[in-house]
Structures are given as C-alpha cells and as structure tokens.
Amino acid sequence: MRKTLICLCVLVPALAAAQEKYTNADLRRAPKRDVYTNADVQKLAPLPTRPALAGEPEPMAPEPPSRATLLRDARVADLELERDLTEEEIAWQQSLIDKAHSVGGGPNDWPLVGPDTSEARLRIESLRRNLHMLEAELNVLRFGEAR
C-alpha cells in the first residue's frame, strides 16, 4: 500500500507536466487537417448569401406597442405590486396573532389575546377578500376571462 501511494505521488505530477499544450506556432510546425488559425479564417472568402427573390416582400419592422397595450401592462404591474403588498400585510397580521398565542415573551407581553387578535383576524379576512378580487382582476387583464 505504501509503495503504491509513493508511486502515485511521484507519477501524477510527472504525468501532469508531460501534457502537451498547443499554440498557433505548433500548428505551423505540424499542420493538422481541418485546423485553422485566426489568420487563416480571415483570409477565407465570405460565405455566399441567398439573393432576394423578385416577388419576396421585405421583412416588416416591428410595430411599437399600442397605447391600450401599454396601459394594460401598467395596470397589471400596479395590481401585482398591490397583491404583493397585500400578501405581506396578511403575513404581518398573522405574525401578530401568532405572537399573541405564543408562550415566549416578556411579562408584559402575555396575554395579548383579546381585542388585538380579533382586530387582526378581521383585517386578515378583509385582506383575503381584497386579494381574491385582485387575483380575479389580474386574470381578466392577463387572460381575458375570470378564472
């Protein structure tokens, strides 16, 4: 085992150093089939292109989006932002409820169950209704139908 390990430690660096590295100068000394230098490629003639046919229409320039499309895209972006903010507020209100029901906290933090949590629950219900309406409007704007 020890001899094998020593042989590997000696042979691996020797094999790594013995690897050949090719440059453009090596290509001039030992030309190989289908191998070109950058200078060779620059000397080549340009590739032929297809001539335009007589009745072929020219490619159309892309049309700028219409005003209605721009307005719809802006409304979708606004609704997506409002949806994200609503989801964050739902998560924050839920964290208030979770904090009220958790045991960990200072002596003045317990119990928080009461009006604070009931208001948070009502706010979460209201936000979820609003979120559902936002999703419906987004579906109408994106896909043209309510899903």
Backbone as numpy.savetxt, mean C-alpha at the origin, in Angstrom:
# Nx Ny Nz CAx CAy CAz Cx Cy Cz
35.56 -35.39 12.98 34.74 -34.20 12.98 35.61 -32.95 12.98
36.65 -32.99 13.80 37.52 -31.84 13.92 38.27 -31.60 12.60
38.73 -32.67 11.96 39.46 -32.53 10.70 38.55 -31.97 9.60
37.30 -32.42 9.60 36.35 -31.93 8.61 36.09 -30.44 8.81
35.95 -30.02 10.02 35.71 -28.61 10.33 36.91 -27.76 9.92
38.12 -28.24 10.19 39.32 -27.49 9.80 39.43 -27.41 8.29
39.13 -28.51 7.60 39.17 -28.50 6.13 38.16 -27.50 5.57
36.98 -27.47 6.15 35.97 -26.52 5.68 36.41 -25.08 5.92
37.01 -24.81 7.07 37.47 -23.46 7.38 38.58 -23.00 6.44
39.36 -23.95 5.92 40.44 -23.60 5.00 39.92 -23.52 3.57
39.05 -24.44 3.17 38.61 -24.52 1.78 37.57 -23.46 1.41
36.67 -23.12 2.32 35.61 -22.17 1.97 36.18 -20.80 1.59
37.11 -20.20 2.35 37.68 -18.93 1.88 38.46 -19.07 0.58
39.13 -20.20 0.40 39.88 -20.40 -0.84 38.92 -20.49 -2.03
37.82 -21.17 -1.87 36.83 -21.25 -2.95 36.20 -19.89 -3.23
35.97 -19.11 -2.19 35.39 -17.79 -2.38 36.35 -16.88 -3.14
37.63 -16.97 -2.84 38.61 -16.13 -3.53 38.84 -16.60 -4.96
38.57 -17.87 -5.25 38.83 -18.42 -6.58 37.72 -18.09 -7.58
36.63 -17.49 -7.13 35.54 -17.18 -8.05 36.01 -16.12 -9.05
35.57 -16.29 -10.30 35.97 -15.36 -11.34 34.99 -14.19 -11.40
35.55 -13.02 -11.64 34.72 -11.83 -11.81 34.98 -11.31 -13.23
33.91 -11.11 -13.98 34.04 -10.70 -15.36 33.80 -9.20 -15.48
34.55 -8.55 -16.35 34.38 -7.14 -16.68 34.30 -7.02 -18.19
34.11 -5.79 -18.68 34.07 -5.57 -20.13 35.42 -5.90 -20.77
36.52 -5.69 -20.05 37.85 -6.03 -20.59 37.96 -7.54 -20.80
37.40 -8.33 -19.92 37.42 -9.78 -20.09 36.65 -10.19 -21.33
35.57 -9.47 -21.64 34.78 -9.81 -22.82 35.57 -9.58 -24.09
36.45 -8.57 -24.11 37.26 -8.32 -25.29 38.29 -9.45 -25.48
38.82 -9.96 -24.39 39.82 -11.02 -24.48 39.19 -12.36 -24.84
38.05 -12.66 -24.28 37.42 -13.95 -24.52 35.98 -13.72 -24.96
35.76 -13.40 -26.24 34.40 -13.11 -26.67 33.50 -14.34 -26.56
32.30 -14.08 -26.13 31.32 -15.15 -25.99 30.13 -14.82 -26.89
29.45 -15.85 -27.29 28.30 -15.66 -28.17 27.19 -14.94 -27.43
26.53 -13.98 -28.07 25.39 -13.23 -27.54 25.73 -12.38 -26.32
26.98 -11.97 -26.17 27.36 -11.08 -25.07 27.86 -9.79 -25.69
27.28 -8.66 -25.27 27.62 -7.36 -25.82 28.02 -6.40 -24.72
28.88 -5.47 -25.06 29.20 -4.38 -24.15 28.25 -3.23 -24.45
28.29 -2.20 -23.63 27.44 -1.04 -23.88 27.80 -0.37 -25.20
29.08 -0.32 -25.52 29.50 0.29 -26.79 28.93 -0.49 -27.97
28.90 -1.82 -27.87 28.34 -2.65 -28.95 26.86 -2.36 -29.13
26.14 -2.20 -28.06 24.71 -1.95 -28.15 24.45 -0.58 -28.78
25.29 0.40 -28.46 25.10 1.74 -29.03 25.38 1.75 -30.52
26.22 0.86 -31.01 26.53 0.80 -32.43 25.41 0.17 -33.26
24.52 -0.57 -32.63 23.46 -1.26 -33.35 22.48 -0.26 -33.95
21.89 -0.63 -35.06 20.88 0.21 -35.71 19.61 0.20 -34.87
18.84 1.28 -34.93 17.59 1.29 -34.16 16.62 0.24 -34.69
15.76 -0.22 -33.83 14.79 -1.25 -34.21 13.76 -0.68 -35.16
13.31 -1.48 -36.12 12.29 -0.98 -37.04 10.95 -0.81 -36.32
10.20 0.18 -36.75 8.87 0.40 -36.18 7.84 0.18 -37.27
6.62 -0.04 -36.85 5.53 -0.29 -37.79 5.08 1.04 -38.37
5.01 1.15 -39.69 4.54 2.41 -40.28 3.04 2.57 -40.03
2.61 3.82 -39.94 1.20 4.10 -39.71 0.40 3.70 -40.95
-0.71 3.04 -40.75 -1.56 2.66 -41.87 -2.34 3.87 -42.35
-2.82 3.81 -43.58 -3.47 4.98 -44.18 -4.75 5.36 -43.45
-5.60 4.40 -43.13 -6.89 4.73 -42.53 -6.91 4.61 -41.01
-5.77 4.41 -40.42 -5.73 4.19 -38.97 -5.90 5.52 -38.22
-6.84 5.59 -37.29 -7.00 6.84 -36.55 -5.84 7.03 -35.56
-5.53 8.29 -35.31 -4.47 8.59 -34.36 -4.97 8.34 -32.95
-4.07 7.99 -32.04 -4.53 7.75 -30.67 -5.11 9.01 -30.05
-6.17 8.80 -29.29 -6.86 9.94 -28.67 -6.13 10.37 -27.41
-6.10 11.66 -27.19 -5.52 12.19 -25.96 -6.50 11.93 -24.82
-6.01 11.63 -23.64 -6.92 11.38 -22.53 -7.70 12.65 -22.18
-8.98 12.47 -21.92 -9.82 13.61 -21.57 -9.70 13.91 -20.08
-9.68 15.17 -19.73 -9.66 15.49 -18.30 -10.99 15.09 -17.68
-10.98 14.72 -16.40 -12.24 14.32 -15.77 -13.23 15.48 -15.74
-14.49 15.12 -15.84 -15.53 16.16 -15.85 -15.70 16.75 -14.46
-16.40 17.86 -14.40 -16.65 18.54 -13.13 -17.46 17.65 -12.19
-18.44 16.94 -12.74 -19.26 16.06 -11.92 -18.41 14.94 -11.29
-17.47 14.41 -12.06 -16.59 13.37 -11.53 -15.71 13.91 -10.42
-15.16 15.10 -10.62 -14.33 15.71 -9.60 -15.12 15.98 -8.32
-16.36 16.46 -8.48 -17.19 16.73 -7.31 -17.54 15.43 -6.57
-17.85 14.37 -7.33 -18.16 13.10 -6.70 -16.96 12.54 -5.94
-15.78 12.64 -6.55 -14.56 12.15 -5.89 -14.27 12.94 -4.62
-14.50 14.25 -4.66 -14.29 15.07 -3.47 -15.29 14.69 -2.38
-16.54 14.45 -2.76 -17.56 14.05 -1.77 -17.22 12.69 -1.16
-16.75 11.75 -1.98 -16.35 10.44 -1.47 -15.20 10.59 -0.48
-14.23 11.43 -0.80 -13.10 11.64 0.11 -13.58 12.24 1.43
-14.50 13.21 1.36 -15.04 13.81 2.59 -15.80 12.77 3.43
-16.60 11.94 2.77 -17.35 10.92 3.50 -16.43 9.88 4.13
-15.36 9.51 3.42 -14.42 8.54 3.98 -13.72 9.13 5.21
-13.36 10.41 5.15 -12.75 11.05 6.31 -13.73 11.10 7.48
-14.97 11.46 7.20 -15.98 11.51 8.26 -16.23 10.12 8.85
-16.21 9.09 8.00 -16.38 7.72 8.48 -15.24 7.33 9.41
-14.00 7.66 9.01 -12.85 7.32 9.85 -12.92 8.04 11.19
-13.30 9.32 11.18 -13.42 10.07 12.43 -14.52 9.51 13.31
-15.62 9.08 12.70 -16.71 8.49 13.47 -16.28 7.19 14.10
-15.55 6.35 13.36 -15.06 5.09 13.92 -14.10 5.34 15.08
-13.26 6.38 14.96 -12.34 6.70 16.05 -13.11 7.18 17.28
-14.15 7.97 17.08 -14.93 8.44 18.22 -15.68 7.28 18.89
-16.17 6.34 18.09 -16.83 5.16 18.67 -15.82 4.40 19.54
-14.61 4.23 19.04 -13.58 3.52 19.81 -13.26 4.28 21.09
-13.20 5.60 21.03 -12.90 6.40 22.23 -14.03 6.29 23.25
-15.28 6.38 22.79 -16.41 6.25 23.71 -16.43 4.84 24.32
-16.11 3.84 23.53 -16.06 2.48 24.06 -14.95 2.33 25.08
-13.83 3.04 24.87 -12.75 2.97 25.86 -13.18 3.61 27.18
-14.04 4.63 27.12 -14.57 5.21 28.36 -15.40 4.19 29.12
-16.23 3.45 28.41 -17.06 2.43 29.05 -16.18 1.32 29.61
-15.16 0.89 28.84 -14.27 -0.16 29.33 -13.51 0.30 30.57
-13.09 1.56 30.57 -12.37 2.09 31.73 -13.28 2.11 32.95
-14.54 2.46 32.75 -15.48 2.52 33.87 -15.71 1.14 34.47
-15.68 0.11 33.65 -15.94 -1.24 34.14 -14.68 -1.98 34.56
-13.51 -1.38 34.33 -12.28 -2.06 34.73 -12.03 -1.87 36.22
-11.32 -2.80 36.79 -11.04 -2.76 38.22 -9.80 -1.92 38.49
-8.85 -1.90 37.55 -7.61 -1.16 37.76 -7.84 0.33 37.68
-7.31 1.06 38.61 -7.45 2.51 38.61 -7.23 3.03 40.01
-7.23 4.33 40.15 -7.02 4.94 41.45 -8.28 4.90 42.30
-8.17 5.34 43.55 -9.34 5.30 44.43 -10.45 6.24 43.96
-10.10 7.28 43.25 -11.12 8.22 42.77 -11.71 7.79 41.42
-11.15 6.76 40.81 -11.61 6.32 39.50 -12.73 5.30 39.58
-13.00 4.77 40.76 -14.01 3.70 40.84 -15.13 4.12 41.74
-16.35 3.89 41.46 -16.90 3.41 40.19 -17.26 4.59 39.29
-17.04 4.41 38.02 -17.45 5.41 37.03 -18.73 4.99 36.33
-19.27 3.85 36.70 -20.50 3.36 36.09 -21.63 4.28 36.57
-22.43 4.71 35.65 -23.52 5.62 36.00 -23.83 6.51 34.82
-24.03 7.80 35.10 -24.42 8.69 34.01 -23.37 8.78 32.90
-22.09 8.68 33.28 -21.05 8.77 32.26 -21.16 7.64 31.25
-21.35 6.42 31.73 -21.42 5.28 30.82 -22.73 5.25 30.05
-23.82 5.69 30.66 -25.08 5.69 29.92 -25.04 6.73 28.81
-24.41 7.87 29.06 -24.26 8.88 28.00 -23.34 8.35 26.89
-22.30 7.64 27.28 -21.39 7.08 26.27 -22.10 6.04 25.43
-22.95 5.21 26.06 -23.68 4.20 25.29 -24.64 4.87 24.30
-25.35 5.91 24.75 -26.25 6.63 23.84 -25.47 7.26 22.69
-24.32 7.82 23.00 -23.49 8.45 21.97 -23.00 7.40 20.97
-22.61 6.22 21.47 -22.15 5.15 20.57 -23.28 4.71 19.64
-24.49 4.56 20.17 -25.63 4.18 19.32 -25.87 5.22 18.25
-25.81 6.48 18.64 -26.01 7.56 17.67 -24.92 7.54 16.60
-23.66 7.34 17.03 -22.55 7.30 16.08 -22.65 6.10 15.15
-23.12 4.97 15.65 -23.27 3.79 14.78 -24.36 4.01 13.73
-25.45 4.68 14.13 -26.48 5.01 13.13 -25.90 5.94 12.07
-25.15 6.94 12.52 -24.52 7.88 11.59 -23.54 7.14 10.67
-22.78 6.20 11.24 -21.82 5.42 10.45 -22.53 4.59 9.40
-23.68 4.00 9.76 -24.45 3.21 8.80 -24.94 4.09 7.65
-25.39 5.30 7.97 -25.85 6.22 6.93 -24.69 6.67 6.03
-23.51 6.88 6.62 -22.34 7.26 5.82 -21.96 6.14 4.86
-21.97 4.91 5.35 -21.63 3.77 4.49 -22.64 3.63 3.35
-23.91 3.85 3.64 -24.93 3.76 2.58 -24.70 4.83 1.52
-24.39 6.06 1.96 -24.15 7.13 0.99 -22.88 6.86 0.18
-21.85 6.33 0.83 -20.63 5.97 0.10 -20.91 4.90 -0.95
-21.72 3.91 -0.61 -22.06 2.87 -1.58 -22.82 3.44 -2.77
-23.72 4.38 -2.50 -24.46 5.00 -3.60 -23.52 5.78 -4.51
-22.59 6.53 -3.92 -21.67 7.31 -4.73 -20.68 6.42 -5.49
-20.24 5.35 -4.88 -19.25 4.48 -5.52 -19.86 3.56 -6.55
-20.95 2.92 -6.17 -21.48 1.85 -7.01 -22.82 2.20 -7.65
-23.41 3.32 -7.30 -24.67 3.72 -7.89 -25.89 3.06 -7.28
-25.73 2.33 -6.21 -26.87 1.66 -5.59 -26.61 1.51 -4.10
-27.65 1.44 -3.34 -27.52 1.22 -1.90 -27.38 -0.27 -1.66
-26.43 -0.64 -0.84 -26.20 -2.07 -0.54 -26.54 -2.34 0.89
